[in-house]
Amino acid sequence: MNSASGVSANWSGVKDIEYSLMLLQLSDKKKRRITGNIARSIKTQTRKNIKNQSSVTGNKFKDRKRKRTLKGKMLSGFGRDKNFFVKTSAESAQVSWKGEIAGLAKIHQEGAQFKSKSRKMSRQKLEEMKGMMAQRWQARLMNGMGFKVANKDGGGKRGKAGLKKRRVSQAWIMQYITAFQAMIIIAKLREERGESGGKDIETKIPARHFFPNERAWLTELATQMVTKEFRKAGK
């Protein structure tokens, strides 16, 4: 079911389906209609899984780690028509995504683990960062790590733990903090959280089975479609 470059649902010459089609002696037109209906059902079920945030068997997707900074349905981009395609013929059908998106779909479907080396920045790059404001990704990361600033509106009042602090928006960070300062703040926040810096960075993406390519589900779907066509043909 899975290809090397991405995740997809393919069937061509699958014995139980092929036997049923041969038994019914359907025309190419009717075979194409069956495979087309199967493919469209897979596409519809994929969108339903994304909407429900669960697999076709009812298993809920693993939650995001950064709930505060990332909103909306997970994997919603994979349900859009511009990248999600269906190909059918009388003998086979395919449901997948275009280009590199198929590879991304495979990663999210099956899960993955990546390791990368953190790189030291050149002096020139550091100087450039001093002259530019914080980037959106830095602001998003800072907010996700609980970044706060002194609450000057409170007239400098101090609480039991010192000067009171408040959270700020991404827009505020991008307006008042440089990219260089943001880099230092992020490093400090990571240190406070006990996260390593300057070493291998490990990223884990959990498997979220949003694409219904389970064999049992596909077989049941195909059987329903063939039976329906069989009854329509009055055989």
N, C-alpha and C positions, 0 to 999 in steps of 0.2 A: 504493500500500500504506500510506503514512503519511498520517495526518490532520493538520490544522493544530494540533489541541489535544493530540495524543499519538501514540504509535506503536501500530499495530494491524495485523492481517492481515484484509483484506476481499477478498471476491471475489463479484461479482454480474454475471452476463452475460459472464464471461470466455469468449472465443470457443472456445478448444480444449476447455474443460470443458463449456460449454454445448452444443457440437456433439456431444460424446460422450453427454451425457445425452439429447439429442433423438434421437440414433441408437438408443440403447437403448430409447427410449420407456418410460422408467421411471415408476412411479407417484409421486405426491407423497411418499408414505411412504418409498419407497426413496431418492428424492432427498434427503429430509431426513436419512435415515440416513447417506448418503454425506457430506453437508456436516457433519453432527455428528461423524462419525469423523475428518474432516480437521481440524476445529477442536480436538478433543480430542488429536489427534496433535501439533498445534502447541503446545498447552499442555504436554503431556508433554515435548516436545523443548526447550521453554523452560526447564523445570526441570532437564533433563539438561544443558543448556548452562551453567546457573548452577552446578550441581554440579561439572562438569568444568572450569569457568572458561575456556570456549572457545566459539567460534561454531560454527554447524552445519557449517561448512567446515573446522573443526579449528584455526582461528587462536586462539592463547591471548590472554586479556585482558591488557591492559597492567597491570603491577603498581602497587599503591598506592605513594604517596610516603612515607607514614607507616606503615611496617610494624610498628614497635614499639607504637604506640598503638592501631591498629585491627586487630582480629583477626576470624577467621571468614571465610566465603565472601563475596566481593563480590556485591552485588545480590541477596542472598538474600531480601530482603523482597518482591521482585517475583514470587516463586513461591508466595506464600501465597494460599489460596483466598478469603479474605475480601475481597480487592481485585481478584482476577484472575477475569474472567468470560468466558463463552462465550454467544453468541446465534446461534441457527440457525433457518433456515426451509427450505422445499423449494427455494428459488432462491438463497439466499445464506447466508453464515456470517461471524461476526465474533469475533475474540479480542482482548481489550484489558483495560484497567484502569479502575477507577472514578475519576471526578472528576479531581482535580489529579494523582493518581498516574500517569495516562496521560501527562501533560506531563513528569513526572520521568523516566518510562520512555523517552520520546523523547530527552531530553537525554543519558541514559546510552547509549542505542542509537547515536545519531548523533554524540555529542560536542558540546561547547559551550565558549565562551570568554566570560567576564564581566569587566567593569571596574566598579569602584566607588570612590567617593571616601571616604577615611578622614575621619571627623568629629572635631572638637575637642569634648571633654567640657566640660560646664558646671561651674562651681565647686561647685554643689550636688551634682552627680553624683559628683564627686571626693571630696567630704566623706562622702557615703553609702558610697562604696567603702572608705573608711578604717575604717568601723564594721562592715563585713561581711567574712566569711571568703572566701577564694578559691573561685571557682565550679569545678565539675567540668571545664568546658571549658578553663578556665585551667590547671588541674592537668594535664589531658591534654596540652595544648599544651606546657607547661613540660617535662614528661617526654619528649615527642617531640623537644624541642630540646636534650636532654642536661643538664637542670638537676641540680645536685648541691649538697650542703651539707657543711660541715666535719664530719669524723668525730670527734665528741667521745668516743666509746667507746674510741678509741685513745689516750686520755690526752694529747691534744694533740701527739702525735708528728708530726714533720715529715719528709716525704720529700724527694727531690732537688728537686722542683718546689714545695715548700712544704707547708702543712698538707694532710694527706690528706683526700680528699673521697669521699662515697658518694652513690649514687642513693637517692631516697626514693619512697614510694608516693604515689598520688594522694590517698589518705586522709590521709597525713601533711601534705601541702601544704594541703589543705582545713581541717586542724585548727590549723595553726601559722602560716599566712601569710594576711594580709588580701588582699582583692581589689585594693586599691590597690597593695600591695607586689608582688603578682603581675603587675600591669600594668607596673610599673617593671622587674621582672625580665625579663618577656617582651620589652620594648623593648630592654633591654641585650643579651639573647641574640640578638635579630634583628640588632642592630648588629654583634655579633661574627661573625655568619654572613654579613654583607654584604648583608642584606636591607634594602630601603628602608622607611622609616616616614614617615607623614604625607603620602604621595603617593597616586597612583592604585594601587589594589590589583587585580591581575590574577589571575583564577582560571581555570584550564584544566581541563576534564573530558574525558579521552580517550574516543573512541568505543569501546564494548565491545558487539559485536553478539551479545547474548544472546538476542534475539528472532528466530526463524527466518522472516523474511518475504522471503527471497531468492526471486526469481521462479523460477529453475531448480529449487530445492528444492521449492517449492510445486507446480509443474507435475508433477514426478515423483511427489510424494505423491498428488496428485489422480488421476493416471493409474493408480497402483496401486489406489486405492480404487474407481475406476470399473471397472477390469478385474476386480477381485474380485467386485463386484456383478454384473457381466456373466456371470461364470462361475457364480455362485450361481443366477442366473435361467435358466441353461441355454441362453443365446442365442448 
